[in-house]
Amino acid sequence: ILGTPTEETWPGISQTNVFKQYKWPMMPKMNLRDFIGSELVDDLGLDLLWKMLEYDPTKRITAR
């Protein structure tokens, strides 16, 4: 759903050993709305889901 992480979506990722050791296929970020209809979650709920799925832990939403 998030696509392949890039330096833009997760600064420093390309310098990690795991990222360097594997040839990652470039997958695009998908639209959550394609998987979760508006009858199940409104725009605020969808925004919360995106914030919980953030690759970069420094940008990910916390319970606090």
MDAnalysis code that builds the backbone (N, CA, C; Angstrom):
import MDAnalysis as mda
import numpy as np

u = mda.Universe.empty(192, n_residues=64, atom_resindex=np.repeat(np.arange(64), 3), trajectory=True)
u.add_TopologyAttr("name", ["N", "CA", "C"] * 64)
u.add_TopologyAttr("resid", np.arange(1, 65))
u.add_TopologyAttr("resname", ["ILE", "LEU", "GLY", "THR", "PRO", "THR", "GLU", "GLU", "THR", "TRP", "PRO", "GLY", "ILE", "SER", "GLN", "THR", "ASN", "VAL", "PHE", "LYS", "GLN", "TYR", "LYS", "TRP", "PRO", "MET", "MET", "PRO", "LYS", "MET", "ASN", "LEU", "ARG", "ASP", "PHE", "ILE", "GLY", "SER", "GLU", "LEU", "VAL", "ASP", "ASP", "LEU", "GLY", "LEU", "ASP", "LEU", "LEU", "TRP", "LYS", "MET", "LEU", "GLU", "TYR", "ASP", "PRO", "THR", "LYS", "ARG", "ILE", "THR", "ALA", "ARG"])
u.atoms.positions = np.array([
    [0.828, -1.193, 0.000],
    [0.000, 0.000, 0.000],
    [0.872, 1.257, 0.000],
    [1.953, 1.260, 0.764],
    [2.809, 2.448, 0.855],
    [3.762, 2.603, -0.326],
    [3.945, 1.555, -1.080],
    [4.916, 1.605, -2.166],
    [6.322, 1.396, -1.620],
    [7.281, 1.385, -2.497],
    [8.668, 1.204, -2.093],
    [9.160, 2.477, -1.415],
    [9.807, 2.344, -0.248],
    [10.307, 3.549, 0.409],
    [11.414, 4.211, -0.419],
    [11.429, 5.518, -0.373],
    [12.450, 6.304, -1.065],
    [13.061, 7.281, -0.067],
    [14.085, 7.982, -0.480],
    [14.679, 9.003, 0.381],
    [13.671, 10.100, 0.709],
    [12.731, 10.319, -0.172],
    [11.703, 11.336, 0.072],
    [10.717, 10.878, 1.146],
    [10.324, 9.601, 1.102],
    [9.349, 9.100, 2.062],
    [9.981, 8.637, 3.373],
    [11.292, 8.304, 3.324],
    [11.988, 7.849, 4.530],
    [13.459, 8.246, 4.415],
    [13.786, 9.470, 4.784],
    [15.170, 9.939, 4.678],
    [16.151, 8.991, 5.372],
    [17.214, 8.629, 4.664],
    [18.244, 7.751, 5.203],
    [18.036, 6.286, 4.902],
    [16.898, 5.907, 4.347],
    [16.600, 4.501, 4.101],
    [17.606, 3.857, 3.143],
    [18.064, 4.588, 2.165],
    [18.972, 3.997, 1.172],
    [20.348, 3.693, 1.751],
    [20.628, 4.181, 2.940],
    [21.920, 3.926, 3.564],
    [21.880, 2.752, 4.545],
    [20.703, 2.183, 4.791],
    [20.604, 1.049, 5.700],
    [21.089, -0.226, 5.021],
    [21.630, -1.150, 5.814],
    [22.154, -2.400, 5.263],
    [21.084, -3.207, 4.552],
    [19.901, -3.296, 5.122],
    [18.823, -4.076, 4.512],
    [18.464, -3.512, 3.142],
    [18.391, -2.212, 3.046],
    [18.019, -1.593, 1.779],
    [19.126, -1.767, 0.741],
    [20.378, -1.683, 1.177],
    [21.514, -1.827, 0.258],
    [21.673, -3.251, -0.259],
    [21.328, -4.231, 0.555],
    [21.592, -5.630, 0.218],
    [20.580, -6.241, -0.749],
    [19.487, -5.566, -1.010],
    [18.434, -6.144, -1.832],
    [18.033, -5.171, -2.923],
    [17.761, -5.668, -4.098],
    [17.284, -4.846, -5.207],
    [15.768, -4.739, -5.087],
    [15.300, -3.664, -4.483],
    [13.875, -3.473, -4.235],
    [13.146, -3.064, -5.505],
    [12.040, -3.742, -5.843],
    [11.254, -3.300, -6.999],
    [10.569, -1.974, -6.657],
    [10.510, -1.077, -7.587],
    [9.878, 0.216, -7.344],
    [8.364, 0.078, -7.519],
    [7.670, 0.119, -6.411],
    [6.218, -0.003, -6.405],
    [5.622, 1.348, -6.025],
    [4.579, 1.778, -6.703],
    [3.970, 3.073, -6.385],
    [3.095, 2.990, -5.133],
    [2.905, 4.133, -4.511],
    [1.992, 4.240, -3.376],
    [0.577, 4.040, -3.911],
    [-0.212, 3.257, -3.193],
    [-1.572, 2.971, -3.636],
    [-2.561, 3.882, -2.899],
    [-3.751, 3.919, -3.399],
    [-4.798, 4.727, -2.803],
    [-5.590, 3.862, -1.824],
    [-5.560, 4.224, -0.537],
    [-6.304, 3.459, 0.463],
    [-7.794, 3.414, 0.157],
    [-8.290, 4.435, -0.458],
    [-9.718, 4.507, -0.764],
    [-10.120, 3.369, -1.701],
    [-9.179, 2.852, -2.493],
    [-9.469, 1.708, -3.359],
    [-9.737, 0.445, -2.549],
    [-9.213, 0.391, -1.322],
    [-9.371, -0.779, -0.466],
    [-10.440, -0.587, 0.603],
    [-10.607, 0.660, 1.033],
    [-11.548, 0.969, 2.107],
    [-12.553, 1.985, 1.591],
    [-13.750, 1.557, 1.403],
    [-14.785, 2.429, 0.867],
    [-15.195, 3.521, 1.838],
    [-15.783, 4.578, 1.313],
    [-16.207, 5.709, 2.138],
    [-17.335, 5.330, 3.090],
    [-18.010, 4.219, 2.825],
    [-19.055, 3.773, 3.735],
    [-18.464, 3.136, 5.001],
    [-17.177, 2.756, 4.948],
    [-16.523, 2.140, 6.109],
    [-15.760, 3.145, 6.962],
    [-15.170, 4.146, 6.316],
    [-14.370, 5.136, 7.047],
    [-14.443, 6.471, 6.316],
    [-14.584, 7.545, 7.083],
    [-14.657, 8.868, 6.459],
    [-13.243, 9.398, 6.201],
    [-13.141, 10.611, 5.697],
    [-11.845, 11.187, 5.336],
    [-10.922, 11.351, 6.538],
    [-11.484, 11.683, 7.706],
    [-10.662, 11.810, 8.912],
    [-10.082, 10.458, 9.325],
    [-10.888, 9.404, 9.219],
    [-10.408, 8.068, 9.532],
    [-9.331, 7.619, 8.566],
    [-9.507, 7.940, 7.306],
    [-8.514, 7.601, 6.298],
    [-7.210, 8.338, 6.559],
    [-7.291, 9.601, 6.940],
    [-6.103, 10.382, 7.287],
    [-5.367, 9.745, 8.469],
    [-6.105, 9.282, 9.471],
    [-5.495, 8.612, 10.621],
    [-4.786, 7.335, 10.192],
    [-5.404, 6.549, 9.323],
    [-4.771, 5.327, 8.829],
    [-3.460, 5.628, 8.123],
    [-3.444, 6.649, 7.264],
    [-2.208, 7.026, 6.573],
    [-1.131, 7.420, 7.565],
    [-1.517, 8.143, 8.618],
    [-0.542, 8.576, 9.626],
    [0.014, 7.398, 10.420],
    [-0.773, 6.345, 10.599],
    [-0.296, 5.147, 11.297],
    [0.591, 4.288, 10.400],
    [0.412, 4.401, 9.079],
    [1.186, 3.599, 8.132],
    [2.466, 4.278, 7.664],
    [2.779, 5.438, 8.179],
    [3.960, 6.199, 7.764],
    [5.224, 5.354, 7.924],
    [6.054, 5.294, 6.876],
    [7.313, 4.551, 6.944],
    [8.255, 5.130, 7.996],
    [8.518, 6.409, 7.892],
    [9.490, 7.072, 8.752],
    [8.932, 7.154, 10.174],
    [9.558, 6.445, 11.130],
    [9.028, 6.447, 12.494],
    [8.994, 7.833, 13.131],
    [9.834, 8.733, 12.677],
    [9.826, 10.084, 13.246],
    [8.612, 10.884, 12.778],
    [7.971, 10.445, 11.704],
    [6.789, 11.127, 11.178],
    [5.490, 10.396, 11.520],
    [5.612, 9.156, 12.005],
    [4.441, 8.340, 12.306],
    [3.700, 8.895, 13.522],
    [2.379, 8.864, 13.467],
    [1.558, 9.353, 14.567],
    [1.748, 8.454, 15.781],
    [1.659, 9.059, 16.958],
    [1.782, 8.289, 18.194],
    [0.469, 8.374, 18.958],
    [0.320, 7.526, 19.954],
    [-0.871, 7.570, 20.803],
    [-0.928, 8.871, 21.597],
    [0.220, 9.415, 21.848],
    [0.279, 10.671, 22.603],
    [-0.338, 11.786, 21.805],
])
